Amino acid sequence: MKKLGLALAALVALNVSAFADLIVINKKDLVPVSASEMQNKYFQESIKPIIDQPLFKKATFYEADIVAKVDPRTYKVNQSMIKDYYSDKSKYVYYKPVLILTSDGKRARLSTLTCDVATTSSKGYFCGGTAEHNYSIK
């Protein structure tokens, strides 16, 4: 029983430490995604699978540029991925890196919203988003 208690304590410590090293972003530094972008049909389609998740039911969307300041390595990787994968207009009709705040406003996820060409879809495209990195918000 004592070993089980120690194992549980270790798991709790690991779980807490996983969130302890999250990079913190100050909420006042966030720039909201523009209203015109929020109305874009591809943007709307891309966020549907995200806002269906309980953690993101009332999510808010911000420009991802702040990540360049607080986490340059991740931002550079994200931009490289966009250049390599999403710039091919024959495969993708839309892509946008965003920072998505959770409903409680305490955490954020760097995501790239995308819509790729899908000949099997009646719309002609399929949309979704990636989950690239998580941040803490203060």
GUPA-465738 format. One record per atom (N, C-alpha, C): residue number from 1; x, y, z. Coordinates in nm, 3 decimals. Layout:
<rs>
[r NUM; [X; Y; Z]],
...
</rs>
This chain:
<rs>
[r 1; [0.082; -0.118; 0.000]],
[r 1; [0.000; 0.000; 0.000]],
[r 1; [0.087; 0.126; 0.000]],
[r 2; [0.197; 0.118; 0.075]],
[r 2; [0.287; 0.232; 0.082]],
[r 2; [0.347; 0.261; -0.056]],
[r 3; [0.382; 0.154; -0.132]],
[r 3; [0.437; 0.171; -0.266]],
[r 3; [0.335; 0.235; -0.360]],
[r 4; [0.209; 0.197; -0.345]],
[r 4; [0.104; 0.255; -0.427]],
[r 4; [0.091; 0.405; -0.399]],
[r 5; [0.097; 0.441; -0.271]],
[r 5; [0.091; 0.582; -0.232]],
[r 5; [0.207; 0.661; -0.290]],
[r 6; [0.326; 0.604; -0.285]],
[r 6; [0.444; 0.670; -0.342]],
[r 6; [0.432; 0.684; -0.493]],
[r 7; [0.380; 0.580; -0.557]],
[r 7; [0.362; 0.585; -0.702]],
[r 7; [0.261; 0.693; -0.740]],
[r 8; [0.153; 0.703; -0.665]],
[r 8; [0.053; 0.807; -0.692]],
[r 8; [0.112; 0.946; -0.669]],
[r 9; [0.189; 0.962; -0.564]],
[r 9; [0.253; 1.090; -0.535]],
[r 9; [0.348; 1.129; -0.648]],
[r 10; [0.420; 1.031; -0.700]],
[r 10; [0.512; 1.058; -0.811]],
[r 10; [0.435; 1.100; -0.936]],
[r 11; [0.324; 1.033; -0.962]],
[r 11; [0.242; 1.071; -1.078]],
[r 11; [0.186; 1.212; -1.064]],
[r 12; [0.140; 1.247; -0.946]],
[r 12; [0.089; 1.382; -0.923]],
[r 12; [0.201; 1.483; -0.944]],
[r 13; [0.319; 1.454; -0.891]],
[r 13; [0.433; 1.545; -0.908]],
[r 13; [0.469; 1.561; -1.055]],
[r 14; [0.466; 1.453; -1.130]],
[r 14; [0.496; 1.462; -1.274]],
[r 14; [0.391; 1.545; -1.346]],
[r 15; [0.266; 1.525; -1.313]],
[r 15; [0.159; 1.599; -1.377]],
[r 15; [0.170; 1.748; -1.346]],
[r 16; [0.195; 1.783; -1.221]],
[r 16; [0.210; 1.923; -1.183]],
[r 16; [0.332; 1.983; -1.252]],
[r 17; [0.443; 1.909; -1.255]],
[r 17; [0.564; 1.964; -1.316]],
[r 17; [0.549; 1.982; -1.467]],
[r 18; [0.462; 1.904; -1.529]],
[r 18; [0.440; 1.921; -1.673]],
[r 18; [0.381; 2.058; -1.701]],
[r 19; [0.298; 2.108; -1.610]],
[r 19; [0.240; 2.240; -1.629]],
[r 19; [0.328; 2.350; -1.570]],
[r 20; [0.419; 2.314; -1.482]],
[r 20; [0.504; 2.413; -1.418]],
[r 20; [0.599; 2.479; -1.517]],
[r 21; [0.647; 2.406; -1.618]],
[r 21; [0.739; 2.467; -1.712]],
[r 21; [0.670; 2.530; -1.832]],
[r 22; [0.539; 2.542; -1.830]],
[r 22; [0.473; 2.609; -1.941]],
[r 22; [0.521; 2.754; -1.950]],
[r 23; [0.543; 2.799; -2.068]],
[r 23; [0.581; 2.938; -2.090]],
[r 23; [0.458; 3.024; -2.063]],
[r 24; [0.479; 3.132; -1.991]],
[r 24; [0.368; 3.220; -1.953]],
[r 24; [0.357; 3.335; -2.052]],
[r 25; [0.235; 3.361; -2.095]],
[r 25; [0.205; 3.475; -2.183]],
[r 25; [0.116; 3.569; -2.103]],
[r 26; [0.151; 3.697; -2.105]],
[r 26; [0.071; 3.797; -2.036]],
[r 26; [-0.051; 3.830; -2.121]],
[r 27; [-0.168; 3.824; -2.063]],
[r 27; [-0.293; 3.843; -2.138]],
[r 27; [-0.299; 3.981; -2.205]],
[r 28; [-0.238; 4.081; -2.144]],
[r 28; [-0.243; 4.216; -2.202]],
[r 28; [-0.163; 4.226; -2.332]],
[r 29; [-0.076; 4.130; -2.358]],
[r 29; [0.004; 4.130; -2.481]],
[r 29; [-0.066; 4.063; -2.599]],
[r 30; [-0.182; 4.005; -2.575]],
[r 30; [-0.253; 3.932; -2.682]],
[r 30; [-0.330; 4.027; -2.773]],
[r 31; [-0.326; 3.996; -2.902]],
[r 31; [-0.399; 4.074; -3.003]],
[r 31; [-0.509; 3.984; -3.059]],
[r 32; [-0.636; 4.026; -3.044]],
[r 32; [-0.745; 3.942; -3.095]],
[r 32; [-0.739; 3.925; -3.246]],
[r 33; [-0.787; 3.811; -3.294]],
[r 33; [-0.801; 3.790; -3.438]],
[r 33; [-0.905; 3.892; -3.485]],
[r 34; [-0.881; 3.952; -3.601]],
[r 34; [-0.971; 4.057; -3.651]],
[r 34; [-1.112; 4.004; -3.675]],
[r 35; [-1.208; 4.096; -3.668]],
[r 35; [-1.348; 4.058; -3.689]],
[r 35; [-1.369; 4.004; -3.830]],
[r 36; [-1.301; 4.063; -3.928]],
[r 36; [-1.318; 4.016; -4.066]],
[r 36; [-1.262; 3.875; -4.082]],
[r 37; [-1.152; 3.846; -4.015]],
[r 37; [-1.095; 3.710; -4.020]],
[r 37; [-1.189; 3.611; -3.950]],
[r 38; [-1.247; 3.654; -3.839]],
[r 38; [-1.339; 3.566; -3.765]],
[r 38; [-1.461; 3.531; -3.850]],
[r 39; [-1.497; 3.617; -3.944]],
[r 39; [-1.614; 3.593; -4.029]],
[r 39; [-1.579; 3.509; -4.152]],
[r 40; [-1.451; 3.491; -4.178]],
[r 40; [-1.406; 3.412; -4.293]],
[r 40; [-1.464; 3.271; -4.284]],
[r 41; [-1.522; 3.222; -4.393]],
[r 41; [-1.587; 3.090; -4.389]],
[r 41; [-1.489; 2.979; -4.356]],
[r 42; [-1.365; 2.989; -4.404]],
[r 42; [-1.266; 2.887; -4.374]],
[r 42; [-1.228; 2.890; -4.225]],
[r 43; [-1.216; 3.010; -4.170]],
[r 43; [-1.187; 3.023; -4.027]],
[r 43; [-1.299; 2.957; -3.947]],
[r 44; [-1.422; 2.989; -3.983]],
[r 44; [-1.539; 2.932; -3.913]],
[r 44; [-1.541; 2.779; -3.921]],
[r 45; [-1.511; 2.726; -4.038]],
[r 45; [-1.509; 2.580; -4.055]],
[r 45; [-1.395; 2.516; -3.976]],
[r 46; [-1.281; 2.584; -3.971]],
[r 46; [-1.162; 2.530; -3.903]],
[r 46; [-1.181; 2.520; -3.752]],
[r 47; [-1.255; 2.613; -3.694]],
[r 47; [-1.268; 2.613; -3.547]],
[r 47; [-1.378; 2.520; -3.497]],
[r 48; [-1.463; 2.471; -3.585]],
[r 48; [-1.574; 2.384; -3.540]],
[r 48; [-1.526; 2.264; -3.459]],
[r 49; [-1.426; 2.187; -3.507]],
[r 49; [-1.383; 2.071; -3.426]],
[r 49; [-1.317; 2.113; -3.294]],
[r 50; [-1.261; 2.232; -3.290]],
[r 50; [-1.194; 2.280; -3.169]],
[r 50; [-1.295; 2.319; -3.063]],
[r 51; [-1.396; 2.397; -3.102]],
[r 51; [-1.493; 2.444; -3.002]],
[r 51; [-1.590; 2.335; -2.959]],
[r 52; [-1.584; 2.220; -3.023]],
[r 52; [-1.662; 2.105; -2.977]],
[r 52; [-1.597; 2.038; -2.856]],
[r 53; [-1.471; 2.069; -2.830]],
[r 53; [-1.400; 2.011; -2.715]],
[r 53; [-1.441; 2.088; -2.588]],
[r 54; [-1.467; 2.018; -2.478]],
[r 54; [-1.513; 2.084; -2.355]],
[r 54; [-1.422; 2.199; -2.308]],
[r 55; [-1.293; 2.183; -2.321]],
[r 55; [-1.199; 2.285; -2.275]],
[r 55; [-1.206; 2.414; -2.358]],
[r 56; [-1.259; 2.404; -2.480]],
[r 56; [-1.260; 2.518; -2.571]],
[r 56; [-1.401; 2.562; -2.612]],
[r 57; [-1.503; 2.527; -2.534]],
[r 57; [-1.642; 2.563; -2.567]],
[r 57; [-1.658; 2.714; -2.586]],
[r 58; [-1.595; 2.792; -2.499]],
[r 58; [-1.604; 2.938; -2.506]],
[r 58; [-1.466; 2.998; -2.532]],
[r 59; [-1.395; 2.937; -2.623]],
[r 59; [-1.258; 2.979; -2.653]],
[r 59; [-1.256; 3.117; -2.718]],
[r 60; [-1.144; 3.185; -2.700]],
[r 60; [-1.120; 3.312; -2.770]],
[r 60; [-0.994; 3.295; -2.854]],
[r 61; [-0.990; 3.366; -2.965]],
[r 61; [-0.884; 3.346; -3.063]],
[r 61; [-0.799; 3.473; -3.076]],
[r 62; [-0.667; 3.451; -3.073]],
[r 62; [-0.572; 3.562; -3.081]],
[r 62; [-0.468; 3.534; -3.188]],
[r 63; [-0.405; 3.642; -3.235]],
[r 63; [-0.297; 3.629; -3.332]],
[r 63; [-0.181; 3.555; -3.267]],
[r 64; [-0.112; 3.475; -3.343]],
[r 64; [-0.003; 3.392; -3.290]],
[r 64; [0.130; 3.465; -3.283]],
[r 65; [0.136; 3.589; -3.326]],
[r 65; [0.263; 3.662; -3.331]],
[r 65; [0.331; 3.676; -3.195]],
[r 66; [0.256; 3.679; -3.086]],
[r 66; [0.315; 3.691; -2.953]],
[r 66; [0.408; 3.574; -2.924]],
[r 67; [0.384; 3.460; -2.985]],
[r 67; [0.468; 3.342; -2.962]],
[r 67; [0.611; 3.369; -3.009]],
[r 68; [0.629; 3.452; -3.112]],
[r 68; [0.763; 3.486; -3.159]],
[r 68; [0.844; 3.553; -3.049]],
[r 69; [0.777; 3.627; -2.964]],
[r 69; [0.845; 3.699; -2.855]],
[r 69; [0.873; 3.608; -2.735]],
[r 70; [0.774; 3.527; -2.696]],
[r 70; [0.789; 3.449; -2.573]],
[r 70; [0.847; 3.309; -2.595]],
[r 71; [0.837; 3.258; -2.716]],
[r 71; [0.885; 3.123; -2.746]],
[r 71; [0.935; 3.118; -2.891]],
[r 72; [1.048; 3.186; -2.918]],
[r 72; [1.096; 3.200; -3.056]],
[r 72; [1.122; 3.067; -3.128]],
[r 73; [1.171; 2.969; -3.055]],
[r 73; [1.201; 2.840; -3.119]],
[r 73; [1.073; 2.774; -3.173]],
[r 74; [0.970; 2.769; -3.092]],
[r 74; [0.843; 2.710; -3.137]],
[r 74; [0.785; 2.790; -3.252]],
[r 75; [0.794; 2.922; -3.244]],
[r 75; [0.740; 3.007; -3.351]],
[r 75; [0.814; 2.982; -3.482]],
[r 76; [0.945; 2.969; -3.473]],
[r 76; [1.025; 2.942; -3.593]],
[r 76; [0.987; 2.808; -3.656]],
[r 77; [0.969; 2.706; -3.573]],
[r 77; [0.927; 2.574; -3.623]],
[r 77; [0.789; 2.584; -3.688]],
[r 78; [0.699; 2.657; -3.624]],
[r 78; [0.564; 2.675; -3.677]],
[r 78; [0.568; 2.744; -3.814]],
[r 79; [0.647; 2.849; -3.826]],
[r 79; [0.656; 2.921; -3.953]],
[r 79; [0.721; 2.835; -4.061]],
[r 80; [0.818; 2.755; -4.022]],
[r 80; [0.883; 2.664; -4.117]],
[r 80; [0.783; 2.560; -4.168]],
[r 81; [0.702; 2.507; -4.076]],
[r 81; [0.600; 2.410; -4.114]],
[r 81; [0.499; 2.472; -4.211]],
[r 82; [0.459; 2.594; -4.182]],
[r 82; [0.365; 2.663; -4.271]],
[r 82; [0.426; 2.679; -4.409]],
[r 83; [0.551; 2.720; -4.412]],
[r 83; [0.619; 2.739; -4.541]],
[r 83; [0.629; 2.607; -4.617]],
[r 84; [0.665; 2.500; -4.548]],
[r 84; [0.685; 2.371; -4.613]],
[r 84; [0.557; 2.301; -4.654]],
[r 85; [0.455; 2.308; -4.569]],
[r 85; [0.334; 2.228; -4.593]],
[r 85; [0.218; 2.307; -4.653]],
[r 86; [0.190; 2.421; -4.595]],
[r 86; [0.064; 2.488; -4.627]],
[r 86; [0.072; 2.588; -4.742]],
[r 87; [0.190; 2.619; -4.790]],
[r 87; [0.200; 2.717; -4.897]],
[r 87; [0.162; 2.660; -5.034]],
[r 88; [0.144; 2.530; -5.045]],
[r 88; [0.105; 2.467; -5.171]],
[r 88; [-0.045; 2.489; -5.194]],
[r 89; [-0.078; 2.585; -5.280]],
[r 89; [-0.218; 2.623; -5.303]],
[r 89; [-0.298; 2.512; -5.371]],
[r 90; [-0.232; 2.413; -5.427]],
[r 90; [-0.307; 2.302; -5.488]],
[r 90; [-0.358; 2.205; -5.381]],
[r 91; [-0.303; 2.214; -5.259]],
[r 91; [-0.345; 2.124; -5.151]],
[r 91; [-0.421; 2.195; -5.040]],
[r 92; [-0.395; 2.322; -5.018]],
[r 92; [-0.456; 2.397; -4.908]],
[r 92; [-0.521; 2.524; -4.959]],
[r 93; [-0.642; 2.551; -4.913]],
[r 93; [-0.710; 2.675; -4.952]],
[r 93; [-0.704; 2.779; -4.840]],
[r 94; [-0.662; 2.736; -4.720]],
[r 94; [-0.658; 2.829; -4.607]],
[r 94; [-0.566; 2.775; -4.499]],
[r 95; [-0.490; 2.864; -4.437]],
[r 95; [-0.414; 2.831; -4.317]],
[r 95; [-0.393; 2.958; -4.236]],
[r 96; [-0.398; 2.944; -4.106]],
[r 96; [-0.379; 3.059; -4.018]],
[r 96; [-0.331; 3.011; -3.882]],
[r 97; [-0.212; 3.055; -3.841]],
[r 97; [-0.168; 3.023; -3.705]],
[r 97; [-0.240; 3.114; -3.604]],
[r 98; [-0.292; 3.055; -3.498]],
[r 98; [-0.364; 3.131; -3.396]],
[r 98; [-0.328; 3.078; -3.257]],
[r 99; [-0.353; 3.161; -3.160]],
[r 99; [-0.341; 3.123; -3.020]],
[r 99; [-0.484; 3.113; -2.967]],
[r 100; [-0.522; 2.997; -2.919]],
[r 100; [-0.660; 2.973; -2.874]],
[r 100; [-0.661; 2.965; -2.722]],
[r 101; [-0.730; 3.058; -2.658]],
[r 101; [-0.743; 3.056; -2.513]],
[r 101; [-0.855; 2.962; -2.472]],
[r 102; [-0.832; 2.886; -2.366]],
[r 102; [-0.934; 2.797; -2.313]],
[r 102; [-1.050; 2.879; -2.258]],
[r 103; [-1.160; 2.813; -2.234]],
[r 103; [-1.279; 2.879; -2.182]],
[r 103; [-1.253; 2.951; -2.050]],
[r 104; [-1.166; 2.896; -1.967]],
[r 104; [-1.137; 2.960; -1.838]],
[r 104; [-1.032; 3.071; -1.850]],
[r 105; [-0.969; 3.085; -1.967]],
[r 105; [-0.873; 3.191; -1.991]],
[r 105; [-0.738; 3.172; -1.924]],
[r 106; [-0.711; 3.054; -1.870]],
[r 106; [-0.586; 3.031; -1.798]],
[r 106; [-0.478; 2.963; -1.881]],
[r 107; [-0.519; 2.902; -1.991]],
[r 107; [-0.424; 2.832; -2.077]],
[r 107; [-0.453; 2.867; -2.222]],
[r 108; [-0.352; 2.845; -2.306]],
[r 108; [-0.369; 2.871; -2.449]],
[r 108; [-0.297; 2.764; -2.528]],
[r 109; [-0.344; 2.746; -2.650]],
[r 109; [-0.284; 2.647; -2.740]],
[r 109; [-0.247; 2.718; -2.870]],
[r 110; [-0.124; 2.697; -2.913]],
[r 110; [-0.084; 2.743; -3.046]],
[r 110; [-0.135; 2.640; -3.145]],
[r 111; [-0.212; 2.686; -3.241]],
[r 111; [-0.269; 2.597; -3.343]],
[r 111; [-0.256; 2.660; -3.479]],
[r 112; [-0.252; 2.576; -3.581]],
[r 112; [-0.263; 2.624; -3.718]],
[r 112; [-0.395; 2.574; -3.772]],
[r 113; [-0.483; 2.667; -3.801]],
[r 113; [-0.612; 2.633; -3.860]],
[r 113; [-0.590; 2.612; -4.009]],
[r 114; [-0.644; 2.505; -4.064]],
[r 114; [-0.622; 2.476; -4.206]],
[r 114; [-0.749; 2.425; -4.272]],
[r 115; [-0.755; 2.449; -4.402]],
[r 115; [-0.857; 2.387; -4.487]],
[r 115; [-0.783; 2.334; -4.609]],
[r 116; [-0.790; 2.204; -4.627]],
[r 116; [-0.722; 2.145; -4.742]],
[r 116; [-0.824; 2.103; -4.847]],
[r 117; [-0.776; 2.096; -4.970]],
[r 117; [-0.859; 2.057; -5.082]],
[r 117; [-0.900; 1.912; -5.062]],
[r 118; [-1.031; 1.886; -5.072]],
[r 118; [-1.083; 1.750; -5.054]],
[r 118; [-1.186; 1.723; -5.162]],
[r 119; [-1.146; 1.649; -5.262]],
[r 119; [-1.237; 1.621; -5.373]],
[r 119; [-1.352; 1.531; -5.330]],
[r 120; [-1.337; 1.459; -5.220]],
[r 120; [-1.444; 1.370; -5.174]],
[r 120; [-1.550; 1.444; -5.092]],
[r 121; [-1.523; 1.568; -5.055]],
[r 121; [-1.619; 1.647; -4.977]],
[r 121; [-1.710; 1.725; -5.070]],
[r 122; [-1.836; 1.738; -5.032]],
[r 122; [-1.930; 1.816; -5.113]],
[r 122; [-1.892; 1.964; -5.115]],
[r 123; [-1.823; 2.010; -5.012]],
[r 123; [-1.778; 2.149; -5.006]],
[r 123; [-1.652; 2.172; -5.089]],
[r 124; [-1.578; 2.065; -5.113]],
[r 124; [-1.453; 2.077; -5.187]],
[r 124; [-1.332; 2.100; -5.098]],
[r 125; [-1.354; 2.106; -4.968]],
[r 125; [-1.245; 2.126; -4.874]],
[r 125; [-1.279; 2.060; -4.741]],
[r 126; [-1.175; 2.033; -4.662]],
[r 126; [-1.190; 1.976; -4.529]],
[r 126; [-1.109; 2.062; -4.434]],
[r 127; [-1.169; 2.105; -4.324]],
[r 127; [-1.102; 2.198; -4.232]],
[r 127; [-1.078; 2.136; -4.095]],
[r 128; [-0.978; 2.189; -4.028]],
[r 128; [-0.945; 2.145; -3.892]],
[r 128; [-0.832; 2.230; -3.838]],
[r 129; [-0.770; 2.183; -3.735]],
[r 129; [-0.660; 2.257; -3.675]],
[r 129; [-0.562; 2.163; -3.608]],
[r 130; [-0.442; 2.210; -3.591]],
[r 130; [-0.337; 2.134; -3.524]],
[r 130; [-0.326; 2.182; -3.380]],
[r 131; [-0.265; 2.104; -3.296]],
[r 131; [-0.233; 2.143; -3.158]],
[r 131; [-0.082; 2.135; -3.145]],
[r 132; [-0.016; 2.249; -3.153]],
[r 132; [0.129; 2.249; -3.160]],
[r 132; [0.200; 2.273; -3.028]],
[r 133; [0.147; 2.360; -2.946]],
[r 133; [0.215; 2.390; -2.820]],
[r 133; [0.116; 2.454; -2.724]],
[r 134; [0.136; 2.432; -2.594]],
[r 134; [0.048; 2.489; -2.491]],
[r 134; [0.122; 2.595; -2.410]],
[r 135; [0.048; 2.694; -2.364]],
[r 135; [0.103; 2.804; -2.286]],
[r 135; [0.014; 2.833; -2.166]],
[r 136; [0.072; 2.897; -2.067]],
[r 136; [-0.003; 2.943; -1.951]],
[r 136; [-0.030; 3.092; -1.969]],
[r 137; [-0.147; 3.138; -1.926]],
[r 137; [-0.184; 3.279; -1.940]],
[r 137; [-0.195; 3.341; -1.802]],
[r 138; [-0.136; 3.458; -1.787]],
[r 138; [-0.151; 3.528; -1.657]],
[r 138; [-0.211; 3.664; -1.680]],
</rs>
